[in-house]
Amino acid sequence: MDLRSGQPFWPLKNGLLVSYPILKQALTCEVAIIGAGITGAMVAYSLSAAGVDCVVLDKRDAGFGSTSASTALLQYEIDIPLHELMEQIGEERAVRSYLACREALYLIEQLVGALDDDCGFAWKPSLYVASSEKDVEALKKEFVLRHASGIKLAFLTQEEIEALYSFSRPAALLSQEAAQVDAYRLTHRLLQKASEQGTCIFDRTEVTQYEATPDGVRLTTDRGCEVWAKRVVFATGYESQQFLQQPIVDLKSTYALVSEPLTEFTGWYERSLIWETARPYFYLRTTEDDRAIIGGKDDPFRNPRARDRLIARKSRALQKQFCQMFPAIDMDIAYAWAGTFGETKDGLAYIGESQEFPKGYFALGFGGNGMTYGILAAEIIRDLYLGRENSKCELFGFER
């Protein structure tokens, strides 16, 4: 599947940070990880730090799938609001899911702190705005439930929004627990660290066959090489549905752009992350080199060609909405791209074992929380492999 197209910003900004070889011989390891994007990198880092012998395989260049197109807003909020998630899965599980995602932000901060590069990680406020008057009551309900769950945030009135921003909305939730990062750079730094910890990494190497054996799993690549492992991790993101009969995700097309460097941020309080209650939602953030990243205008996924024909029109619509919100900011488009992402029925990730693949683990962080789910998946899968208890397993399992 063609996961992204156009001109994603991160590979252009960073270039090819590290080159990895093609697998040309048979290998044996404890855990084979399919996918060298941000989730695969987090899993490889976590397992190798625990002393597990790993091999990472990716059919593309490392980090060049969905990761290269990620806008990398780091938020604890799940795409489904807490009050709606409570109705779907119950209050206790819903609150635990939100708190797990909040914990994930601090785990990512710790992860970056262990590297020699901050990868553009920065804490930012996050503003969740009511798109219309009809959304205000639901936003008030959301505020009460989050606050009761121990999440620190503020409810802003229209007047309070107008005092901080150059646009007006009927209400908003303002949280101080959000962040942003360069996902592409973080992927490569984690893979480098995993390599230093003994992990073997191969890109441009496609796994074409999966066979469970009494002793583990045998993988065969497109060049006929075999990898023998005790366990296999699928960190294959939005392409994973093609492996699974169980329907777990609805695919969408999404669009994003990055501006030329901005000279001012008038009316943009603390360069906060911003998103809205409308679905699909419009969202934005800034970068460490003073650009704006803007995304949204999602459509149901049909095929890459249909998606890509819309990049120019969708980019103009995103630019127009930005300029309406920030009339004092002179914003020109530098690069624009499209990508494929997925949504689950409850907005939650799928992490752990599936009966369809004996001796396999899945690390599938769908929706707008891909990176927060990725770090949770890394910890859950590490604990599953090492035989440790992890209370988060049940939140994201395939049996739900």
C-alpha positions as CSV (number, residue, x, y, z in Angstrom):
1,M,0.0,0.0,0.0
2,D,1.2,3.5,-0.8
3,L,0.9,5.1,2.7
4,R,1.8,8.6,1.7
5,S,2.6,10.9,-1.2
6,G,3.4,14.5,-2.1
7,Q,6.3,16.0,-0.1
8,P,6.3,15.0,3.5
9,F,8.3,17.5,5.5
10,W,10.4,15.4,7.9
11,P,12.5,13.4,5.3
12,L,13.1,16.7,3.4
13,K,14.2,18.4,6.6
14,N,16.4,15.6,7.9
15,G,17.5,13.7,4.8
16,L,18.5,10.0,5.0
17,L,19.8,10.0,8.5
18,V,21.0,6.4,8.6
19,S,21.4,3.7,5.9
20,Y,20.6,0.1,6.7
21,P,21.5,-3.0,4.7
22,I,19.3,-5.4,2.8
23,L,19.0,-8.9,4.4
24,K,21.0,-11.4,2.3
25,Q,21.5,-14.3,4.7
26,A,19.6,-16.5,7.1
27,L,19.3,-15.2,10.7
28,T,18.1,-16.5,14.1
29,C,16.9,-14.2,16.9
30,E,14.5,-14.1,19.9
31,V,12.1,-11.5,18.4
32,A,11.7,-10.4,14.8
33,I,10.0,-7.0,14.4
34,I,8.3,-6.3,11.1
35,G,8.2,-2.5,10.5
36,A,10.9,0.1,11.1
37,G,8.6,3.1,11.6
38,I,8.2,4.9,14.9
39,T,6.3,2.0,16.6
40,G,8.8,-0.7,15.4
41,A,11.6,1.5,16.6
42,M,10.1,1.9,20.1
43,V,9.5,-1.8,20.3
44,A,13.0,-2.6,19.2
45,Y,14.5,-0.1,21.7
46,S,12.4,-1.4,24.6
47,L,13.1,-5.1,23.9
48,S,16.8,-4.6,23.3
49,A,17.2,-2.5,26.4
50,A,15.8,-5.5,28.3
51,G,18.5,-7.7,26.7
52,V,16.3,-9.4,24.1
53,D,18.0,-10.3,20.8
54,C,16.0,-8.6,18.0
55,V,15.9,-8.3,14.2
56,V,14.0,-5.4,12.5
57,L,12.8,-5.8,8.9
58,D,11.0,-3.2,6.7
59,K,10.1,-3.4,3.0
60,R,10.8,0.4,2.7
61,D,13.6,2.6,3.9
62,A,13.4,2.8,7.7
63,G,10.9,5.5,8.7
64,F,9.6,6.1,5.2
65,G,6.1,4.8,5.6
66,S,3.4,6.5,7.7
67,T,6.1,7.8,10.1
68,S,7.5,10.2,7.5
69,A,4.1,11.7,7.0
70,S,3.2,12.0,10.7
71,T,2.4,15.5,12.1
72,A,3.4,14.1,15.5
73,L,1.1,15.9,17.9
74,L,1.4,14.1,21.2
75,Q,-1.8,14.2,23.2
76,Y,-3.4,12.1,25.8
77,E,-6.9,12.7,24.2
78,I,-8.2,9.8,22.3
79,D,-10.1,10.6,19.1
80,I,-13.3,9.5,20.8
81,P,-14.1,11.9,23.7
82,L,-14.0,10.5,27.2
83,H,-17.8,10.8,27.8
84,E,-18.5,8.9,24.6
85,L,-15.8,6.3,25.3
86,M,-17.5,5.7,28.7
87,E,-20.7,4.9,27.0
88,Q,-18.9,2.4,24.7
89,I,-16.6,0.5,27.1
90,G,-17.6,1.6,30.6
91,E,-16.4,4.3,32.9
92,E,-13.5,2.4,34.5
93,R,-11.9,1.2,31.3
94,A,-12.4,4.5,29.6
95,V,-10.7,6.5,32.3
96,R,-7.8,4.0,32.5
97,S,-7.4,4.3,28.7
98,Y,-7.2,8.1,28.9
99,L,-4.8,7.9,31.9
100,A,-2.6,5.4,30.0
101,C,-2.3,7.8,27.1
102,R,-1.4,10.7,29.5
103,E,1.3,8.5,31.1
104,A,2.6,7.7,27.6
105,L,3.5,11.4,27.1
106,Y,5.9,11.2,30.1
107,L,7.3,7.9,28.8
108,I,8.1,9.5,25.5
109,E,9.8,12.4,27.4
110,Q,11.9,9.8,29.3
111,L,12.7,8.0,26.0
112,V,13.9,11.2,24.4
113,G,15.9,12.0,27.5
114,A,17.9,8.8,27.1
115,L,19.1,9.9,23.6
116,D,21.7,12.3,22.5
117,D,19.2,14.3,20.4
118,D,16.0,15.8,21.7
119,C,14.3,15.1,18.3
120,G,12.4,18.3,18.6
121,F,10.4,17.2,21.6
122,A,8.8,20.1,23.4
123,W,5.9,20.4,25.9
124,K,3.0,22.5,24.6
125,P,-0.4,23.5,25.7
126,S,-3.2,21.9,23.8
127,L,-6.4,23.7,22.9
128,Y,-9.5,21.6,22.0
129,V,-12.1,24.0,20.6
130,A,-15.9,23.7,20.2
131,S,-16.4,24.0,16.5
132,S,-20.0,25.3,17.0
133,E,-22.5,26.3,19.7
134,K,-24.0,22.8,19.6
135,D,-20.8,21.3,20.9
136,V,-20.5,23.4,24.0
137,E,-22.6,21.3,26.3
138,A,-20.7,18.1,25.4
139,L,-17.4,20.0,26.0
140,K,-18.6,21.0,29.5
141,K,-19.5,17.4,30.2
142,E,-16.1,16.4,28.9
143,F,-14.4,18.9,31.2
144,V,-16.2,17.6,34.3
145,L,-15.4,13.9,33.6
146,R,-11.7,14.6,32.8
147,H,-11.3,16.7,35.8
148,A,-12.9,14.1,38.0
149,S,-10.5,11.5,36.5
150,G,-7.5,13.5,37.8
151,I,-6.6,15.2,34.5
152,K,-5.6,18.9,34.9
153,L,-7.2,21.2,32.4
154,A,-9.2,24.4,32.1
155,F,-12.6,25.2,30.5
156,L,-12.3,28.4,28.5
157,T,-15.3,30.6,27.6
158,Q,-15.5,32.5,24.3
159,E,-14.2,35.7,26.0
160,E,-11.2,33.8,27.5
161,I,-10.3,32.3,24.1
162,E,-10.4,35.7,22.4
163,A,-8.1,37.0,25.1
164,L,-5.4,34.4,24.2
165,Y,-6.0,33.9,20.4
166,S,-6.8,35.9,17.3
167,F,-9.9,33.7,16.6
168,S,-13.1,33.2,18.4
169,R,-14.9,29.9,19.3
170,P,-17.8,29.4,21.7
171,A,-15.7,27.3,24.2
172,A,-12.6,25.2,24.6
173,L,-10.6,22.9,26.8
174,L,-7.0,24.0,27.5
175,S,-4.6,21.4,28.7
176,Q,-0.9,21.8,29.7
177,E,-0.2,18.1,29.1
178,A,0.7,17.8,25.4
179,A,3.8,17.8,23.3
180,Q,5.3,17.6,19.8
181,V,8.2,15.9,18.3
182,D,10.0,15.0,15.0
183,A,8.7,11.5,14.6
184,Y,11.1,10.6,11.7
185,R,14.2,11.8,13.6
186,L,13.1,10.0,16.8
187,T,12.6,6.8,14.8
188,H,16.1,6.8,13.5
189,R,17.6,7.8,16.9
190,L,15.8,4.9,18.5
191,L,16.9,2.4,15.8
192,Q,20.5,3.6,16.3
193,K,20.2,3.1,20.0
194,A,18.6,-0.4,19.5
195,S,21.5,-1.2,17.1
196,E,24.0,-0.3,19.8
197,Q,22.1,-2.6,22.1
198,G,22.5,-5.5,19.7
199,T,19.5,-5.2,17.3
200,C,20.1,-6.0,13.7
201,I,18.2,-3.7,11.3
202,F,17.4,-4.4,7.6
203,D,15.3,-2.2,5.3
204,R,14.2,-2.8,1.7
205,T,13.6,-6.3,2.9
206,E,10.0,-7.5,2.6
207,V,8.6,-10.4,4.6
208,T,6.5,-12.6,2.3
209,Q,5.8,-15.6,4.4
210,Y,5.0,-16.3,8.1
211,E,5.0,-19.9,9.4
212,A,4.5,-20.9,13.0
213,T,6.6,-23.9,14.0
214,P,6.8,-25.9,17.3
215,D,9.9,-23.8,18.2
216,G,8.8,-20.4,17.1
217,V,8.2,-18.7,13.7
218,R,10.0,-18.8,10.4
219,L,9.8,-15.7,8.2
220,T,10.8,-15.7,4.6
221,T,11.8,-12.6,2.7
222,D,11.4,-11.5,-0.9
223,R,14.9,-12.7,-1.6
224,G,14.3,-16.1,-0.1
225,C,16.2,-15.5,3.2
226,E,14.8,-17.0,6.3
227,V,14.6,-15.5,9.8
228,W,13.9,-17.8,12.7
229,A,12.5,-16.2,15.8
230,K,10.7,-17.3,19.0
231,R,8.2,-14.4,18.5
232,V,7.3,-11.9,15.8
233,V,6.0,-8.4,16.3
234,F,3.8,-6.8,13.7
235,A,4.5,-3.0,13.8
236,T,3.0,-2.6,10.3
237,G,0.5,0.1,11.1
238,Y,-2.2,0.8,8.6
239,E,-1.1,-2.1,6.3
240,S,-1.9,-4.6,9.0
241,Q,-5.5,-5.1,8.1
242,Q,-4.4,-7.0,4.9
243,F,-2.9,-9.6,7.2
244,L,-5.9,-10.0,9.5
245,Q,-9.3,-11.5,8.8
246,Q,-10.7,-9.7,11.9
247,P,-11.9,-6.3,10.8
248,I,-10.3,-3.8,13.2
249,V,-9.8,-0.5,11.3
250,D,-11.5,1.8,8.8
251,L,-9.0,3.5,6.5
252,K,-9.1,7.2,5.8
253,S,-7.1,9.7,3.7
254,T,-5.7,12.7,5.4
255,Y,-3.9,15.8,4.2
256,A,-1.3,18.0,5.7
257,L,1.0,20.9,4.9
258,V,4.0,22.7,6.4
259,S,4.5,26.5,6.0
260,E,7.6,28.4,5.1
261,P,9.3,29.7,8.4
262,L,7.0,32.2,10.1
263,T,8.3,35.5,11.4
264,E,5.6,36.0,14.0
265,F,2.9,34.1,15.9
266,T,0.5,36.9,16.7
267,G,-2.7,35.5,18.3
268,W,-1.3,32.0,18.8
269,Y,-1.0,31.5,22.5
270,E,2.3,29.8,23.4
271,R,2.3,28.2,20.0
272,S,-0.1,25.6,21.4
273,L,-1.4,22.5,19.6
274,I,-4.9,23.2,18.4
275,W,-7.7,20.9,17.3
276,E,-11.5,20.9,17.3
277,T,-14.7,18.9,18.1
278,A,-15.8,18.7,14.4
279,R,-15.1,15.3,12.7
280,P,-13.0,15.2,10.7
281,Y,-11.1,17.7,12.7
282,F,-8.7,20.5,11.7
283,Y,-5.5,20.6,13.7
284,L,-2.2,22.5,13.8
285,R,1.1,22.8,15.6
286,T,4.5,24.6,15.1
287,T,8.0,23.2,14.5
288,E,11.4,24.0,16.1
289,D,12.4,25.9,13.0
290,D,9.3,28.2,13.3
291,R,7.0,26.6,10.7
292,A,3.3,25.8,11.1
293,I,2.1,22.2,10.4
294,I,-1.6,22.1,9.5
295,G,-3.7,19.0,8.8
296,G,-7.2,17.6,8.4
297,K,-9.9,17.5,5.6
298,D,-10.0,13.7,5.9
299,D,-11.9,11.5,3.5
300,P,-12.8,7.8,3.4
301,F,-9.9,6.0,1.7
302,R,-10.5,4.8,-1.8
303,N,-7.1,4.4,-3.4
304,P,-3.8,6.3,-3.4
305,R,-4.5,7.8,-6.8
306,A,-7.8,9.3,-5.8
307,R,-6.3,10.6,-2.6
308,D,-3.3,12.2,-4.2
309,R,-5.4,14.1,-6.8
310,L,-6.9,16.1,-4.0
311,I,-3.6,17.3,-2.4
312,A,-3.6,20.8,-4.0
313,R,-7.2,21.5,-3.3
314,K,-7.1,20.2,0.2
315,S,-4.0,22.2,0.9
316,R,-5.6,25.4,-0.3
317,A,-8.6,24.7,2.0
318,L,-6.3,24.1,5.0
319,Q,-4.4,27.3,4.3
320,K,-7.6,29.3,4.0
321,Q,-8.8,28.1,7.4
322,F,-5.5,28.9,9.0
323,C,-5.5,32.4,7.6
324,Q,-9.0,33.0,8.9
325,M,-7.9,32.0,12.4
326,F,-4.6,34.0,12.3
327,P,-5.1,37.0,10.0
328,A,-1.9,38.7,11.3
329,I,0.3,35.7,10.3
330,D,1.7,35.7,6.8
331,M,1.7,32.0,5.9
332,D,2.9,30.5,2.6
333,I,2.8,26.7,1.9
334,A,6.3,25.1,1.7
335,Y,5.3,21.5,1.3
336,A,2.1,19.5,1.2
337,W,1.3,15.8,1.4
338,A,-1.3,13.1,1.8
339,G,-1.3,10.0,3.9
340,T,-3.4,7.0,4.9
341,F,-4.5,6.4,8.5
342,G,-7.1,4.3,10.3
343,E,-9.8,4.6,12.9
344,T,-11.0,1.8,15.2
345,K,-14.5,1.4,16.6
346,D,-13.5,2.8,20.0
347,G,-10.5,4.9,19.1
348,L,-8.2,2.5,20.9
349,A,-5.1,0.7,19.7
350,Y,-4.8,-3.1,19.1
351,I,-1.8,-4.4,21.1
352,G,-1.0,-8.0,21.9
353,E,-1.7,-11.4,20.6
354,S,-4.2,-12.4,17.9
355,Q,-5.3,-16.0,17.4
356,E,-4.8,-15.6,13.7
357,F,-1.0,-15.4,14.1
358,P,0.3,-17.9,16.7
359,K,3.5,-16.6,18.4
360,G,2.9,-13.2,17.0
361,Y,2.3,-9.8,18.8
362,F,0.7,-6.8,17.2
363,A,1.5,-3.2,17.9
364,L,-1.1,-1.2,16.1
365,G,-1.6,2.4,17.2
366,F,-4.3,3.6,15.0
367,G,-5.9,7.1,14.9
368,G,-4.5,10.4,16.1
369,N,-2.6,8.7,19.0
370,G,-0.2,6.6,17.0
371,M,2.9,7.6,18.9
372,T,1.4,7.5,22.4
373,Y,0.0,4.0,21.6
374,G,3.4,3.1,20.2
375,I,5.2,3.6,23.5
376,L,2.5,1.7,25.3
377,A,2.8,-1.1,22.8
378,A,6.5,-1.2,23.4
379,E,6.1,-1.7,27.1
380,I,3.2,-4.1,26.9
381,I,5.0,-6.4,24.3
382,R,8.2,-6.3,26.3
383,D,6.3,-7.4,29.4
384,L,4.4,-10.1,27.5
385,Y,7.6,-11.5,26.1
386,L,9.4,-11.5,29.5
387,G,6.4,-13.0,31.3
388,R,5.7,-9.9,33.3
389,E,2.3,-8.6,34.4
390,N,1.0,-5.4,32.6
391,S,-2.3,-4.1,33.6
392,K,-2.8,-2.2,30.3
393,C,-2.9,-5.5,28.2
394,E,-6.6,-5.9,28.7
395,L,-7.4,-2.3,27.5
396,F,-6.0,-2.8,24.0
397,G,-6.5,-6.6,23.4
398,F,-8.0,-8.2,20.3
399,E,-10.6,-9.9,22.4
400,R,-12.5,-6.7,23.2
